[in-house]
């Protein structure tokens, strides 16, 4: 006889599956972006700067989901390559804003194309409706997980 209390508390395997997807996706992103000369963290930071112009280092770190120390290192490397520029705030001399340069924008468009191609391959077996449903469900899972109190 099956113990239903135990069966109700057994994991479904979804967390493991998501972890595996994350691992494989990270590797594929690393390979695709590495061929262009970027890391996944740099791609994320450039993407954030594309959509949210004039961010500080701290804001970039938060929106890129990396530590402030990592953001500082990434910013130094991207500035040295000419992908981003620093601009002092007009009203507050101690605040420095980051912005994407034209060169950074061109590089980012290349990366977007590579990531889009990878996503197409990843979702090839799903029709448009299934893709939309998956995106909606993943957002719901993320919201639920983010709201969890441990």
MOWOZI-V281897 format. One record per helix or strand. SS is the DSSP state (H for helix, E for strand). FROM is the first residue (numbers start at 1). LEN is the number of residues. Records with the same first field share a line. If there is no record, write none. Layout:
SS = FROM-LEN + FROM-LEN
//
This chain:
H = 4-5 + 14-23 + 40-12 + 57-8 + 68-13 + 102-21 + 128-20
E = 55-1 + 84-5 + 96-5
//
